[in-house]
């Protein structure tokens, strides 16, 4: 449920229309390709996490495979991404809720959300898990109800509502009206929507039986995400024409066709829940990553302090402080601060997934040479590892061909390089001391 909670966010409920606009019904192909990559990355991460459960997760595995600088760079990059996204989610959730209750000021709602989830995370991992579980339940229930309503609409089971049949799926220019270029553009949107699944490897390290938890999570979370994403998108492209102006809010558009009253308000509230769920998950992930960095001597040692609930309270507060600062600046200078920060970290998911695949390849070779048995193994190694790397490389090439995505990729790579240089300098200074 934590994996679902972190991966099913406002990007699905509100942003999936962008992919449909780019590729038409052929956006389903983009989701299948991206889903295949996610399955392979998660399996590779599962092999690493089952062999060495650690809240530093892929940062620790990169360190084992490529050295301290690689590990600390990845850890700090991921932490920076999460604390920026925390600010975006707090402001975004407040803004959405203010459209339903305009008398509530956005700044106050943002402050309430950040304060509430700081308290949840400081109270211990069990509380985080409980909140994330129920948030995920709400989102899964909403998506399940949406798919059932969509199926009833498509098959003509709703009274007084005409079925669209398959006209929208193959009409309006065909299944792929914008051709291969559209599918490629949508693929870039879709890949970023799947970001967040990697937090499973962080959370599993704090369970009672990490090896079993990792295996179970990896096996189930991916196909569930695929069912919910593919199922939802199939309903959307079948019910609503791909060139419709209503796709700014695709879920609301389907419910409007189905004659469901209050559709926009309902989807807005679900999107608020999705954002708050992601805020909760990202605050958890950020605090655990910086705690792991501090344990390894790559962040201030004081961040390892635990409270009575065994929560890294200083790591939580440090992560919140950056998010609150960004939120305040965004509220004072709307539309200027967060877009700049999000542009820097927008492609971080590709860096993280690349590190997972490369770390798994190196550490699996090492384990095989040493004859060590692994509790969870990557399928058809090394061939499927090569397939995953090839898909990721193709996505990067497509990204550089798109002007907007190229800027985002270069910004993320520049940030990664800057963090790597800073980590290398800090590591040398520690060695001299």
Protein Blocks (a to p, Z undefined) as FASTA:
>chain_A
ZZmmmmmcfklmmmmmmmmmmnommlmmmmmmmmmmmmmmmmmmmmmmmmmgcfklmmmm
mmmmnojklmmmmmmmmmmmmmmmmmmmmmmmmmmmmmmmmmbcfklmmmmmmmmmmmmm
mnojklmmmmmmmmmmmmmmmmmmmmmmmmmmmnopaghiacekjmlmmggnijblnojm
lmmmmmmmmmmmmgojlmmmmmmmmmmblmlmmmmmmmmmmmmmmmmmmmmmmmmmmmpc
fkbcklmmmmlmmmmmnopghklmmmmmmmmmmmmmmmmmmmmmmmmmmmmmmmnopacf
klmpccfkopafklmmmmmmmmmmmmmmmmmmghklmmmmmmmmmmmmmmmmmmmmmmmm
mmmmmmmmnopacfbdcehiaklmmmmmmmmmmmmmmmmmpmklmmmmmmmmmmmmmmmm
mmmmmmmmmmmZZ
